[in-house]
Amino acid sequence: MKSFYRFVVFVAQVFLGVGFFGMTLSSLPVFANGEESNNIRTALETWTYANWQTPVSDSLLNPGNRIANLPKTQETVEARLDMRFSAETTDVVLRSRMFGQCNQDEIGTQSFSEAYLSQGFARMKLSQESTLTAGRELLTWGPANFRSPSNPFYFDAGRTQPLLDVSGIDLARMHYTDGSFGVTGGYVVDAGHLTGAPDYSHIAFLKCDYRGNDYLVSAISSQQKNQAPFFGGFAQLTLDEAILLYGELGSGQRPSNLQVSATSFGAPFELQQPSPRELTSLLGGSYTFINGQVVSLEYLHDGHGYSLEEEHRYFERVREAGLPLNTSLISSPAISRSLGTLNLAISQAPSLLGRDYVSIIWQSNPQEGTLYWRLMSAGNVHDYSSQTSLYVEKNISPRISLFALVTVNAGHADSEYGALLSSMVTMGAKFFVF
């Protein structure tokens, strides 16, 4: 209880401090006289929401929730402060985040908080054709929603997670445009605050674009010091005002590959660093209705995932390792080995367990009305497991929105989406302070 009170006090301090700072910035004047103009814009949102998760009761990967220790309830408060300074040839963008959360699980209640810079970069127009950008920037591209194979930094760009704030990476880049042709070259220094990211340092990248009247084609390459290069690209074609077709692909290595033993003898898993080079591709299309609603359908093949046979072996090794945890008359070393195996199976498994996926998204028109909704569903073609989510947001006043996110996983305990969580419900409110 004391930790919860400390959490509430921290949240109050965050909101008071950010509110005072933001209102001070918003009160700064706007200068405009003839040739020169300076403009400072600020926006502050506070998000308050609670989340309830239901772990799978017969989980093989997480028996009794003793491995992943997934919180059953979460209470979260966020402050999202965005600032932008614009001049004739220079833009400066700062997006700071303050975050506090209370988690309740079998162990008890834990609270933590942090403040960080999600994005912070300066962009200078050097000429009519060239622009220089330096700082922490969200470097995403391509039309895909489910995953982005053409991006070596953001394979999962968070487009299917409505509440996620995706952080930028620390870089410097130059963009040049000449008519229909554009090229961007840059250097990534660090992953910044991007959670779960591998070692994003000392990476040079190049992106070339060609835009026609109704199509766009891009080619991407990147090279990290002492690592194999990445090659990717995407293309999109607008058939008419309603239909968009697109595709993405990428070929490269990942930091690690969890190999599954073909037999029950010896170590069940072996960690290979880095992974072999594999090809990942996506084909998709979207249709926009007259009322502004959009339906998109995508098919992803990820060469870094497990084949159907490998996925079956993966869960067989997990089942074998999990048996001692349900046996009372065993030695402590056996328990330690089982815990280590399950931890390795969860933490080092491929980002997508299988190889082939189908994703469907249907959303309302975000530009019309006070109600926005998005229905999302993704399925593993190999094990027939699926995850379906519905996000709904309702404006009840110009400064207040209520939202809810419901996620349901379907599949057996030895399938990807049925392995850890059966359902998740999130409800909360957004306050647009200014």
C-alpha positions as CSV (number, residue, x, y, z in Angstrom):
1,M,0.0,0.0,0.0
2,K,2.9,2.4,0.8
3,S,4.4,1.8,-2.6
4,F,1.1,2.7,-4.2
5,Y,0.9,5.9,-2.3
6,R,4.4,6.8,-3.3
7,F,3.4,6.1,-6.9
8,V,0.4,8.4,-6.6
9,V,2.6,11.2,-5.2
10,F,5.1,10.7,-8.0
11,V,2.3,10.9,-10.7
12,A,1.0,14.1,-9.1
13,Q,4.5,15.7,-9.1
14,V,5.0,14.6,-12.8
15,F,1.7,16.2,-13.9
16,L,2.3,19.4,-12.0
17,G,5.8,19.8,-13.2
18,V,5.1,18.9,-16.8
19,G,1.9,21.1,-16.8
20,F,3.8,24.1,-15.5
21,F,6.6,23.6,-17.9
22,G,4.3,23.1,-20.9
23,M,2.1,26.1,-20.1
24,T,5.2,28.3,-19.8
25,L,6.3,27.2,-23.3
26,S,2.8,27.6,-24.7
27,S,2.7,31.2,-23.5
28,L,5.8,32.1,-25.5
29,P,5.0,34.6,-28.3
30,V,4.9,33.9,-32.0
31,F,7.1,36.2,-34.0
32,A,6.4,37.1,-37.6
33,N,7.6,40.0,-39.6
34,G,8.1,39.8,-43.3
35,E,11.0,37.4,-44.1
36,E,11.5,35.8,-40.6
37,S,9.1,33.8,-38.6
38,N,9.6,31.7,-35.5
39,N,6.9,29.4,-34.1
40,I,6.9,27.3,-30.9
41,R,4.1,24.8,-30.5
42,T,3.5,22.6,-27.5
43,A,1.0,19.8,-26.7
44,L,0.5,17.9,-23.5
45,E,-1.5,14.7,-23.1
46,T,-1.9,12.6,-19.9
47,W,-3.0,9.0,-20.2
48,T,-4.4,7.0,-17.3
49,Y,-5.4,3.4,-17.8
50,A,-5.6,0.0,-16.1
51,N,-4.8,-3.3,-17.6
52,W,-6.0,-6.8,-16.7
53,Q,-4.2,-9.9,-18.1
54,T,-5.2,-13.6,-17.8
55,P,-2.3,-15.9,-18.1
56,V,-2.9,-19.3,-19.7
57,S,-3.6,-21.8,-16.8
58,D,-2.0,-24.8,-18.5
59,S,0.9,-23.0,-20.1
60,L,3.9,-25.1,-21.1
61,L,6.2,-22.1,-21.4
62,N,5.1,-20.5,-18.2
63,P,3.7,-23.1,-15.7
64,G,2.0,-21.4,-12.8
65,N,3.2,-18.0,-14.2
66,R,6.5,-18.8,-12.5
67,I,8.8,-18.1,-15.5
68,A,7.4,-15.0,-17.2
69,N,5.8,-13.7,-14.0
70,L,3.2,-11.8,-16.0
71,P,1.4,-9.1,-13.9
72,K,-2.4,-9.8,-13.6
73,T,-3.2,-6.1,-13.1
74,Q,-1.3,-2.9,-14.1
75,E,-2.1,0.7,-13.3
76,T,-0.3,3.2,-15.6
77,V,-0.1,7.0,-15.9
78,E,1.8,8.7,-18.8
79,A,2.5,12.3,-19.5
80,R,3.3,12.9,-23.2
81,L,4.8,16.4,-23.9
82,D,5.5,17.3,-27.5
83,M,7.3,20.5,-28.5
84,R,8.2,21.9,-31.9
85,F,10.2,24.9,-32.8
86,S,9.9,26.0,-36.5
87,A,11.9,28.6,-38.3
88,E,12.5,29.4,-41.9
89,T,15.2,26.6,-42.4
90,T,15.2,24.8,-39.1
91,D,12.8,22.5,-37.2
92,V,13.5,21.2,-33.7
93,V,11.2,18.4,-32.3
94,L,11.2,17.2,-28.7
95,R,8.9,14.5,-27.5
96,S,9.4,13.7,-23.8
97,R,7.7,11.0,-21.9
98,M,7.1,10.5,-18.1
99,F,5.8,7.2,-17.1
100,G,4.7,5.6,-13.9
101,Q,3.3,2.1,-13.3
102,C,2.1,-0.3,-10.6
103,N,2.2,-4.0,-11.3
104,Q,0.4,-6.6,-9.2
105,D,1.3,-10.3,-9.5
106,E,1.8,-13.4,-7.3
107,I,4.7,-11.8,-5.6
108,G,2.9,-8.6,-4.6
109,T,2.8,-5.0,-5.8
110,Q,5.7,-3.3,-7.5
111,S,5.9,0.3,-8.8
112,F,8.4,2.0,-11.0
113,S,8.7,5.2,-13.0
114,E,10.9,6.8,-15.6
115,A,11.3,9.9,-17.7
116,Y,12.9,9.8,-21.1
117,L,13.1,11.4,-24.5
118,S,11.1,9.5,-27.1
119,Q,12.2,11.7,-29.9
120,G,14.5,14.7,-30.0
121,F,16.0,15.9,-33.3
122,A,16.9,19.0,-35.3
123,R,16.2,19.2,-39.0
124,M,18.0,21.9,-41.1
125,K,17.2,22.6,-44.8
126,L,20.6,23.2,-46.4
127,S,19.2,23.9,-49.9
128,Q,16.1,23.4,-51.9
129,E,17.0,19.8,-52.5
130,S,18.9,18.7,-49.3
131,T,18.0,18.4,-45.6
132,L,20.2,17.4,-42.6
133,T,18.7,15.7,-39.6
134,A,20.4,14.8,-36.3
135,G,19.2,13.5,-33.0
136,R,16.7,10.8,-31.9
137,E,14.2,10.2,-34.6
138,L,11.6,7.6,-35.4
139,L,12.9,6.1,-38.7
140,T,10.0,4.1,-40.1
141,W,8.8,3.7,-43.6
142,G,6.8,1.4,-45.9
143,P,3.0,0.8,-46.1
144,A,2.8,-2.5,-44.1
145,N,1.0,-2.7,-40.8
146,F,1.7,-6.1,-39.2
147,R,5.4,-6.1,-39.7
148,S,7.9,-4.1,-41.8
149,P,10.4,-6.5,-43.4
150,S,12.2,-3.7,-45.3
151,N,13.2,-1.9,-42.2
152,P,16.4,-3.1,-40.4
153,F,15.6,-1.1,-37.3
154,Y,11.8,-1.4,-36.8
155,F,10.7,-4.9,-37.9
156,D,7.7,-4.3,-35.6
157,A,6.9,-0.6,-35.9
158,G,4.1,-0.8,-33.4
159,R,1.3,-0.1,-35.9
160,T,-0.9,-2.9,-34.4
161,Q,-0.5,-1.6,-30.9
162,P,-2.6,1.5,-30.4
163,L,-1.3,2.4,-26.9
164,L,2.4,2.0,-27.7
165,D,4.7,5.0,-28.0
166,V,7.6,3.9,-30.2
167,S,10.9,5.6,-29.5
168,G,13.4,6.9,-32.0
169,I,17.0,5.9,-32.6
170,D,20.0,8.2,-32.3
171,L,21.3,9.0,-35.8
172,A,22.5,11.6,-38.3
173,R,21.2,11.5,-41.8
174,M,21.1,13.5,-45.0
175,H,18.2,13.5,-47.5
176,Y,18.4,14.7,-51.1
177,T,15.5,15.1,-53.5
178,D,15.7,15.7,-57.2
179,G,12.3,15.5,-58.9
180,S,10.9,12.0,-58.6
181,F,14.2,10.6,-57.1
182,G,15.2,10.8,-53.5
183,V,18.1,9.4,-51.5
184,T,18.7,9.2,-47.7
185,G,22.0,8.3,-46.2
186,G,22.9,8.2,-42.6
187,Y,24.6,6.7,-39.6
188,V,23.0,5.2,-36.5
189,V,24.9,5.8,-33.3
190,D,22.7,4.1,-30.7
191,A,19.2,2.5,-30.2
192,G,18.3,5.3,-27.8
193,H,15.3,4.3,-25.6
194,L,14.0,1.7,-28.0
195,T,13.1,-1.2,-25.7
196,G,14.1,-4.7,-26.7
197,A,16.4,-3.5,-29.4
198,P,19.6,-5.3,-30.2
199,D,23.0,-3.5,-30.5
200,Y,22.0,-0.6,-32.8
201,S,25.4,1.1,-33.0
202,H,27.8,2.0,-35.8
203,I,25.3,1.3,-38.5
204,A,25.5,3.1,-41.9
205,F,22.4,3.0,-44.1
206,L,21.2,4.1,-47.5
207,K,17.7,4.4,-48.8
208,C,16.8,5.3,-52.4
209,D,13.3,6.2,-53.5
210,Y,11.6,6.7,-56.9
211,R,8.1,8.2,-56.9
212,G,5.7,8.1,-59.9
213,N,2.2,9.4,-60.3
214,D,0.6,6.4,-58.7
215,Y,3.5,4.3,-57.4
216,L,6.5,4.4,-55.0
217,V,9.6,2.1,-55.1
218,S,12.3,2.1,-52.4
219,A,15.5,0.2,-52.0
220,I,17.3,0.0,-48.6
221,S,20.7,-1.3,-47.4
222,S,22.5,-1.1,-44.1
223,Q,25.8,-2.2,-42.7
224,Q,26.9,-2.6,-39.1
225,K,30.6,-2.7,-38.3
226,N,31.9,-6.3,-38.5
227,Q,28.4,-7.6,-39.4
228,A,26.7,-8.9,-42.5
229,P,24.9,-6.3,-44.6
230,F,21.1,-5.9,-44.7
231,F,19.2,-5.5,-48.0
232,G,15.5,-4.6,-48.3
233,G,12.9,-2.7,-50.3
234,F,9.3,-2.0,-50.7
235,A,6.9,-0.9,-53.4
236,Q,3.3,0.3,-53.5
237,L,0.8,0.9,-56.3
238,T,-2.4,2.9,-56.1
239,L,-4.8,1.4,-58.6
240,D,-7.5,4.0,-58.0
241,E,-8.7,6.2,-55.0
242,A,-9.8,3.1,-53.2
243,I,-7.3,0.3,-53.8
244,L,-3.7,0.2,-52.7
245,L,-1.4,-2.8,-53.3
246,Y,2.1,-3.1,-51.7
247,G,4.9,-5.4,-50.8
248,E,8.0,-5.4,-48.6
249,L,11.0,-7.7,-48.3
250,G,14.3,-7.8,-46.4
251,S,17.3,-10.1,-46.3
252,G,19.6,-10.1,-43.3
253,Q,20.8,-11.7,-40.1
254,R,19.4,-11.2,-36.6
255,P,21.5,-11.1,-33.3
256,S,20.6,-14.7,-32.4
257,N,18.9,-17.8,-33.4
258,L,17.5,-20.4,-30.9
259,Q,18.1,-23.8,-32.5
260,V,15.9,-26.7,-31.4
261,S,17.5,-30.0,-30.7
262,A,16.2,-32.8,-33.1
263,T,16.4,-35.4,-30.3
264,S,15.6,-35.5,-26.6
265,F,19.2,-36.2,-25.7
266,G,21.6,-33.4,-24.7
267,A,20.7,-29.7,-24.5
268,P,17.2,-29.0,-25.8
269,F,18.2,-25.6,-27.2
270,E,21.3,-24.1,-28.6
271,L,21.8,-20.4,-29.1
272,Q,23.4,-19.4,-32.4
273,Q,24.8,-15.8,-32.7
274,P,24.2,-14.3,-35.1
275,S,21.4,-16.1,-37.0
276,P,21.8,-17.3,-40.5
277,R,20.8,-14.9,-43.3
278,E,17.1,-15.3,-44.1
279,L,14.5,-13.6,-46.4
280,T,11.4,-12.0,-45.0
281,S,8.6,-10.8,-47.3
282,L,5.1,-9.3,-47.0
283,L,2.3,-8.8,-49.6
284,G,-0.6,-6.7,-48.8
285,G,-3.4,-4.5,-50.0
286,S,-6.0,-2.1,-48.6
287,Y,-9.4,-0.9,-49.7
288,T,-10.9,2.5,-48.6
289,F,-14.7,2.7,-48.6
290,I,-16.6,5.9,-49.4
291,N,-17.2,6.5,-45.7
292,G,-13.5,6.5,-45.0
293,Q,-13.3,3.1,-43.4
294,V,-10.2,1.1,-44.5
295,V,-9.7,-2.7,-44.6
296,S,-6.2,-4.1,-45.1
297,L,-5.1,-7.7,-45.7
298,E,-1.5,-8.8,-45.4
299,Y,0.5,-12.1,-45.7
300,L,3.9,-12.3,-44.1
301,H,6.6,-15.0,-44.6
302,D,9.4,-14.7,-42.0
303,G,12.3,-16.9,-42.8
304,H,13.7,-16.4,-39.3
305,G,10.8,-18.2,-37.6
306,Y,10.3,-21.9,-37.1
307,S,8.8,-24.3,-39.7
308,L,5.9,-26.4,-38.6
309,E,8.2,-29.3,-37.7
310,E,10.5,-27.0,-35.8
311,E,7.7,-25.4,-33.8
312,H,6.4,-28.8,-32.8
313,R,9.9,-29.8,-31.6
314,Y,10.1,-26.5,-29.8
315,F,7.1,-27.2,-27.7
316,E,8.2,-30.8,-27.2
317,R,11.4,-29.7,-25.6
318,V,9.5,-27.1,-23.5
319,R,7.1,-29.9,-22.3
320,E,10.1,-32.1,-21.4
321,A,11.8,-29.3,-19.5
322,G,8.6,-28.3,-17.7
323,L,7.8,-31.8,-16.3
324,P,10.1,-31.5,-13.2
325,L,8.4,-28.3,-12.2
326,N,5.2,-30.3,-11.5
327,T,7.0,-33.1,-9.6
328,S,7.6,-32.7,-5.9
329,L,10.3,-35.4,-5.4
330,I,13.1,-34.0,-7.5
331,S,16.5,-32.5,-6.8
332,S,17.2,-28.8,-6.9
333,P,19.6,-29.0,-9.8
334,A,16.9,-30.5,-11.9
335,I,14.6,-27.6,-11.0
336,S,17.3,-25.1,-11.9
337,R,17.9,-26.8,-15.3
338,S,14.2,-26.7,-16.0
339,L,13.9,-23.0,-15.1
340,G,16.9,-22.2,-17.2
341,T,15.6,-24.1,-20.2
342,L,12.2,-22.3,-20.0
343,N,13.8,-18.9,-19.5
344,L,15.9,-19.5,-22.6
345,A,12.8,-20.7,-24.6
346,I,10.9,-17.6,-23.8
347,S,13.6,-14.9,-24.0
348,Q,15.5,-16.2,-27.1
349,A,12.7,-17.5,-29.2
350,P,12.2,-15.8,-32.6
351,S,10.2,-12.5,-32.5
352,L,7.6,-14.4,-34.5
353,L,7.6,-18.1,-33.6
354,G,6.3,-19.3,-37.0
355,R,7.0,-18.5,-40.6
356,D,3.7,-17.6,-42.2
357,Y,1.0,-15.2,-41.0
358,V,-2.2,-13.6,-42.1
359,S,-3.2,-10.2,-40.8
360,I,-6.5,-8.3,-41.2
361,I,-7.2,-4.8,-40.0
362,W,-10.5,-2.9,-40.3
363,Q,-10.7,0.6,-39.0
364,S,-13.1,3.5,-39.0
365,N,-12.3,6.9,-40.5
366,P,-10.2,8.8,-37.8
367,Q,-11.1,12.1,-39.4
368,E,-14.8,11.9,-38.9
369,G,-17.0,11.8,-35.8
370,T,-16.1,11.4,-32.2
371,L,-15.8,7.6,-32.2
372,Y,-12.8,5.8,-33.6
373,W,-12.4,2.0,-33.7
374,R,-10.0,-0.5,-35.1
375,L,-10.4,-4.3,-35.3
376,M,-7.2,-6.3,-35.8
377,S,-6.6,-10.0,-36.2
378,A,-3.4,-12.0,-36.9
379,G,-3.0,-15.7,-37.3
380,N,-0.2,-18.2,-37.4
381,V,-0.8,-20.3,-40.5
382,H,1.2,-23.2,-39.1
383,D,-0.4,-23.9,-35.7
384,Y,-3.8,-22.1,-36.4
385,S,-3.4,-19.9,-33.3
386,S,-4.6,-16.3,-33.6
387,Q,-4.8,-13.0,-31.8
388,T,-7.8,-10.7,-32.2
389,S,-8.0,-7.1,-30.8
390,L,-10.6,-4.4,-30.7
391,Y,-9.6,-0.8,-29.9
392,V,-12.3,1.8,-29.3
393,E,-11.8,5.5,-28.5
394,K,-14.6,8.0,-27.8
395,N,-14.3,11.7,-27.4
396,I,-16.6,12.9,-24.6
397,S,-15.4,16.5,-24.7
398,P,-12.8,18.5,-26.7
399,R,-10.2,17.6,-24.1
400,I,-11.2,14.2,-22.8
401,S,-11.3,10.8,-24.6
402,L,-12.2,7.4,-23.2
403,F,-10.6,4.3,-24.7
404,A,-10.6,0.5,-24.3
405,L,-8.6,-2.3,-25.8
406,V,-9.7,-5.9,-25.7
407,T,-7.4,-8.7,-26.9
408,V,-8.3,-12.4,-27.1
409,N,-5.8,-15.1,-28.0
410,A,-7.0,-18.4,-29.4
411,G,-4.9,-21.6,-29.6
412,H,-3.7,-24.6,-27.7
413,A,-1.0,-24.3,-25.0
414,D,1.5,-25.6,-27.6
415,S,0.8,-22.8,-30.1
416,E,2.2,-19.4,-30.4
417,Y,-0.7,-17.2,-29.4
418,G,-2.1,-19.7,-26.9
419,A,1.2,-20.2,-25.0
420,L,1.2,-17.3,-22.5
421,L,-1.9,-15.1,-22.4
422,S,-5.5,-16.0,-23.0
423,S,-6.9,-12.4,-22.8
424,M,-6.1,-8.8,-22.0
425,V,-8.4,-5.9,-21.3
426,T,-7.2,-2.2,-21.0
427,M,-9.5,0.7,-20.1
428,G,-8.5,4.3,-19.6
429,A,-8.8,8.0,-20.4
430,K,-6.7,10.6,-22.3
431,F,-6.7,14.2,-21.1
432,F,-5.6,16.8,-23.7
433,V,-4.2,19.5,-21.3
434,F,-3.3,21.9,-24.1
